[in-house]
Amino acid sequence: MASIIKRVVVTKTKDGARRESARYDVKYREPDGRQRKKTFLKRVDADAFAMTVEADKLRGTYLDIDAGRESFAVYADRWVSHTSRDPQTLAIRERMLRLHVKPVIGKVELRKITGSTLRGLIASLNVADKYAADIFDLVSSILTAAVDDKLLPSNPAKDASVRHQKPRAPKRKVQPWPDGWVEKMHTAIHDRYKITVTLGAGLGLRQGEIFGLAIEDIDYSRDIVRVRRQVKMVGKKLTFAPPKARKDDDAPREIPLPADVKDALEEHLRTYAAKRVTLPWRDPDRGKPVTVSLVVTTRNGMAITRPAFNATAWSTARRRTGIPVGGEIETGMHGLRHWYASSLLAGGASPVEVSAYLGHSDVAFTLRTYGHLMPSSAKRAREAITAAMANVRKVAAKAENDEAADDRGT
């Protein structure tokens, strides 16, 4: 139990007079057994602290009195360095903190960050809504980690007043491409890259996964494609990396290989043979070299970079088709992935299957993104009951006919 010891402190006034005043030392033990002491000028404050310490220990919410003294910047840097092995993710987080967070709250001690502190940070974010939401989510994650590390009692980013003001990405429902757009892009794009349209629309691959697809990933005997890697830019250098939301040792996701896509692959490879390409794994400077036979490469047999492809081959083809840019429909290559997902759902595939083929981390994300594209549940319900009732009438009619036949027979 915490104990309170009163002691007398003697000081002298300016005129040399002797003055006595009381100090109240609260002595207590932390949960790990360490002896601690905190001094107060007033007995009432000492009593309150002693009771709080003992109550917190019983509830399991005790925090070291020195916890949270380091600055947000120092703790954030340590958190970032421990949370991801992906160089690009580290670079993105470091840039967010350096440009938008540290100038505002970087020097503030963790324990002094309040809802007011974060509301000030939110007000300072003069960036697009989605980017502001990403920055705020990063800060909230860091503060949650500080709570887990017993440096903060709670996360001020989750205070009601902060949640009310926090930036939110605009909610836009995915709108799939009209079927005609897929064929238009396939016709308009350079022959070497027609296969990218087929792979996007026919397998739902992300752009980096299309550029990272190798001959070794195609199982023609089972009509399966295994997604093992993507081509990724880290800074200005290319690497191979696991697909999004996947770890190095995760099993590759498997996607059914439709006959049309299989035929298109075989035709493409007869004209543009696969090329052996070597890139570092994950880290452009220290990553282990990995060599595979890529299905689609540049004219020089190199891995394709997204910025160059988007600025030349893709944008040129899109201009030729007359597909409008800047509307509600995503007109980048990711639009093919949306078309693939919507086509599966329209064809009756379950959200679980679609989620697995797309490589989503959980089916809930798939439902949030594409749920509105599923065939109407009300329509299905009406059709199901109509069919069931029709069967009831059919069975009843048959029974009535059988009974009539029996009567005639007698």
MOMOSUL-V652330 format. One record per residue. N is the residue number from 1. SS is DSSP state (@ for helix, = for strand, . for the rest). PSI is psi in degrees with one decimal (999 if undefined). Layout:
[[N | SS | PSI] [N | SS | PSI]]
This chain:
[[1 | . | 147.7] [2 | . | 142.0] [3 | = | 150.7] [4 | = | 124.7] [5 | = | 125.6] [6 | = | 135.6] [7 | = | 155.9] [8 | = | 130.1] [9 | = | 127.1] [10 | = | 126.6] [11 | = | 169.9] [12 | = | 140.4] [13 | . | 176.3] [14 | . | -31.5] [15 | . | 9.2] [16 | . | 1.4] [17 | . | 147.9] [18 | = | 129.9] [19 | = | 132.8] [20 | = | 140.4] [21 | = | 154.6] [22 | = | 147.6] [23 | = | 145.6] [24 | = | 111.2] [25 | = | 121.7] [26 | = | 115.8] [27 | = | 132.5] [28 | = | 167.8] [29 | = | 137.8] [30 | . | 167.4] [31 | . | -28.9] [32 | . | 3.4] [33 | . | -7.8] [34 | . | 138.5] [35 | = | 132.3] [36 | = | 162.5] [37 | = | 140.6] [38 | = | 135.6] [39 | = | 141.0] [40 | = | 155.1] [41 | . | -27.0] [42 | . | 140.5] [43 | @ | -37.7] [44 | @ | -37.2] [45 | @ | -38.3] [46 | @ | -43.3] [47 | @ | -44.4] [48 | @ | -42.6] [49 | @ | -43.2] [50 | @ | -44.1] [51 | @ | -39.2] [52 | @ | -43.2] [53 | @ | -48.7] [54 | @ | -38.8] [55 | @ | -41.7] [56 | @ | -37.9] [57 | @ | -40.1] [58 | @ | -38.4] [59 | @ | -12.4] [60 | . | 20.7] [61 | . | 16.3] [62 | . | 137.7] [63 | . | 139.9] [64 | . | 137.8] [65 | . | -19.1] [66 | . | -0.2] [67 | . | 147.5] [68 | . | 16.1] [69 | . | -20.4] [70 | . | 156.6] [71 | = | 158.4] [72 | @ | -41.4] [73 | @ | -45.0] [74 | @ | -46.7] [75 | @ | -41.1] [76 | @ | -41.3] [77 | @ | -41.4] [78 | @ | -41.1] [79 | @ | -46.6] [80 | @ | -41.9] [81 | @ | -18.4] [82 | @ | -4.5] [83 | @ | -10.7] [84 | . | 144.4] [85 | . | -6.3] [86 | . | 116.5] [87 | @ | -37.4] [88 | @ | -41.5] [89 | @ | -43.6] [90 | @ | -42.7] [91 | @ | -40.6] [92 | @ | -45.9] [93 | @ | -41.9] [94 | @ | -39.3] [95 | @ | -43.0] [96 | @ | -47.6] [97 | @ | -44.2] [98 | @ | -41.3] [99 | @ | -32.3] [100 | @ | -22.4] [101 | @ | -52.4] [102 | @ | -38.5] [103 | @ | -20.8] [104 | @ | -48.2] [105 | @ | 7.9] [106 | . | -36.8] [107 | . | -5.4] [108 | . | 134.0] [109 | = | 144.4] [110 | @ | -45.0] [111 | @ | -15.9] [112 | @ | 2.1] [113 | . | 122.1] [114 | . | 179.3] [115 | @ | -38.3] [116 | @ | -40.1] [117 | @ | -45.1] [118 | @ | -32.3] [119 | @ | -34.7] [120 | @ | -39.6] [121 | @ | -45.7] [122 | @ | -43.1] [123 | @ | -24.9] [124 | @ | -10.8] [125 | . | 97.5] [126 | . | 63.4] [127 | . | 175.2] [128 | . | 150.7] [129 | @ | -44.3] [130 | @ | -41.8] [131 | @ | -39.5] [132 | @ | -40.4] [133 | @ | -39.2] [134 | @ | -41.5] [135 | @ | -46.5] [136 | @ | -42.0] [137 | @ | -36.7] [138 | @ | -46.8] [139 | @ | -43.1] [140 | @ | -40.1] [141 | @ | -39.9] [142 | @ | -42.8] [143 | @ | -34.0] [144 | @ | -40.7] [145 | @ | -37.2] [146 | @ | -35.5] [147 | @ | -45.1] [148 | @ | -32.8] [149 | . | 7.7] [150 | . | 33.4] [151 | . | -20.3] [152 | . | 147.0] [153 | . | -28.8] [154 | . | 166.9] [155 | . | 110.9] [156 | @ | -17.6] [157 | @ | -16.0] [158 | @ | 6.4] [159 | . | 147.3] [160 | @ | -42.1] [161 | @ | -29.5] [162 | @ | -43.7] [163 | @ | -33.6] [164 | @ | -32.3] [165 | @ | -8.1] [166 | . | 145.6] [167 | . | 144.9] [168 | . | 138.7] [169 | . | 140.5] [170 | . | 135.4] [171 | . | 112.1] [172 | . | 128.7] [173 | . | 136.2] [174 | . | 131.6] [175 | . | 116.5] [176 | . | 158.2] [177 | . | 145.4] [178 | . | 148.5] [179 | @ | -35.6] [180 | @ | -28.6] [181 | @ | -37.7] [182 | @ | -48.1] [183 | @ | -38.4] [184 | @ | -45.5] [185 | @ | -38.8] [186 | @ | -36.9] [187 | @ | -39.0] [188 | @ | -27.4] [189 | . | 157.0] [190 | . | 143.9] [191 | @ | -40.1] [192 | @ | -29.8] [193 | @ | 7.1] [194 | @ | -34.7] [195 | @ | -25.5] [196 | @ | -36.2] [197 | @ | -42.6] [198 | @ | -42.8] [199 | @ | -36.0] [200 | @ | -45.0] [201 | @ | -29.5] [202 | @ | -18.5] [203 | @ | -10.9] [204 | . | 24.9] [205 | . | 147.7] [206 | . | 162.1] [207 | @ | -47.6] [208 | @ | -31.1] [209 | @ | -34.5] [210 | @ | -46.2] [211 | @ | -21.8] [212 | @ | 0.8] [213 | . | 131.7] [214 | = | 160.7] [215 | @ | -37.1] [216 | @ | -14.8] [217 | @ | -6.6] [218 | = | 117.8] [219 | = | 93.9] [220 | . | -27.6] [221 | . | -33.3] [222 | . | -1.7] [223 | . | 53.7] [224 | = | 141.6] [225 | = | 130.3] [226 | = | 125.2] [227 | = | 108.3] [228 | . | -22.4] [229 | . | 168.5] [230 | = | 158.9] [231 | = | 126.6] [232 | = | 141.6] [233 | = | 127.6] [234 | = | 107.5] [235 | . | -118.5] [236 | . | 14.5] [237 | = | 147.5] [238 | = | 144.8] [239 | = | 163.1] [240 | = | 146.9] [241 | = | 160.9] [242 | . | 155.3] [243 | . | 159.7] [244 | . | 138.0] [245 | . | 19.4] [246 | . | 149.1] [247 | . | 167.2] [248 | . | -39.6] [249 | . | 6.9] [250 | . | 144.5] [251 | . | 142.4] [252 | . | 145.9] [253 | = | 147.1] [254 | = | 134.1] [255 | = | 133.1] [256 | = | 137.8] [257 | . | 103.8] [258 | . | 154.9] [259 | @ | -42.7] [260 | @ | -40.7] [261 | @ | -39.9] [262 | @ | -45.8] [263 | @ | -41.8] [264 | @ | -39.6] [265 | @ | -46.2] [266 | @ | -41.6] [267 | @ | -43.3] [268 | @ | -44.5] [269 | @ | -21.6] [270 | @ | -33.4] [271 | @ | -41.4] [272 | . | 91.2] [273 | . | 146.9] [274 | . | 146.4] [275 | = | 137.8] [276 | = | 123.0] [277 | = | 134.6] [278 | = | 126.9] [279 | = | 154.5] [280 | = | 150.4] [281 | = | 118.1] [282 | . | -63.7] [283 | . | 120.5] [284 | . | -20.7] [285 | . | -34.7] [286 | . | 0.1] [287 | . | 147.7] [288 | . | 132.5] [289 | = | 134.6] [290 | = | 132.5] [291 | = | 127.2] [292 | = | 165.9] [293 | = | 99.4] [294 | = | 140.0] [295 | . | -39.6] [296 | . | 129.6] [297 | . | 177.1] [298 | . | 174.5] [299 | . | -24.9] [300 | . | 7.8] [301 | . | 25.8] [302 | . | 161.2] [303 | . | 147.5] [304 | . | 137.5] [305 | . | 137.2] [306 | @ | -50.6] [307 | @ | -43.5] [308 | @ | -42.5] [309 | @ | -45.4] [310 | @ | -37.1] [311 | @ | -20.2] [312 | @ | -80.9] [313 | @ | -48.0] [314 | @ | -50.3] [315 | @ | -34.3] [316 | @ | -46.1] [317 | @ | -39.7] [318 | @ | -39.3] [319 | @ | -38.4] [320 | @ | -35.1] [321 | @ | -23.2] [322 | . | 10.5] [323 | . | 125.7] [324 | . | 146.4] [325 | . | 143.1] [326 | . | 5.1] [327 | . | -157.7] [328 | . | -14.7] [329 | . | 131.2] [330 | . | 121.0] [331 | . | 2.9] [332 | . | -178.0] [333 | . | -24.4] [334 | @ | -21.6] [335 | @ | -30.0] [336 | @ | -36.6] [337 | @ | -40.9] [338 | @ | -39.7] [339 | @ | -41.4] [340 | @ | -48.6] [341 | @ | -44.9] [342 | @ | -34.8] [343 | @ | -39.6] [344 | @ | -46.9] [345 | @ | -41.4] [346 | @ | -29.1] [347 | . | 1.1] [348 | . | 6.3] [349 | . | 144.6] [350 | . | 152.5] [351 | @ | -32.1] [352 | @ | -44.7] [353 | @ | -46.7] [354 | @ | -42.4] [355 | @ | -42.2] [356 | @ | -44.0] [357 | @ | -35.0] [358 | @ | -15.9] [359 | . | 28.2] [360 | . | 151.5] [361 | . | -26.8] [362 | . | 155.7] [363 | @ | -24.2] [364 | @ | -38.1] [365 | @ | -41.6] [366 | @ | -43.9] [367 | @ | -39.6] [368 | @ | -34.9] [369 | @ | -41.2] [370 | @ | 2.6] [371 | @ | -34.8] [372 | @ | -12.3] [373 | @ | -7.6] [374 | . | 148.3] [375 | . | 144.0] [376 | . | 125.5] [377 | @ | -33.3] [378 | @ | -41.5] [379 | @ | -44.4] [380 | @ | -39.6] [381 | @ | -45.5] [382 | @ | -44.4] [383 | @ | -39.2] [384 | @ | -46.2] [385 | @ | -38.2] [386 | @ | -44.3] [387 | @ | -40.0] [388 | @ | -42.9] [389 | @ | -37.2] [390 | @ | -38.0] [391 | @ | -38.5] [392 | @ | -46.7] [393 | @ | -36.9] [394 | @ | -42.5] [395 | @ | -41.6] [396 | @ | -41.0] [397 | @ | -40.4] [398 | @ | -43.1] [399 | @ | -40.9] [400 | @ | -41.3] [401 | @ | -39.8] [402 | @ | -40.5] [403 | @ | -39.4] [404 | @ | -38.4] [405 | @ | -38.7] [406 | @ | -39.5] [407 | @ | -40.7] [408 | @ | -31.7] [409 | @ | -27.3] [410 | . | 999]]
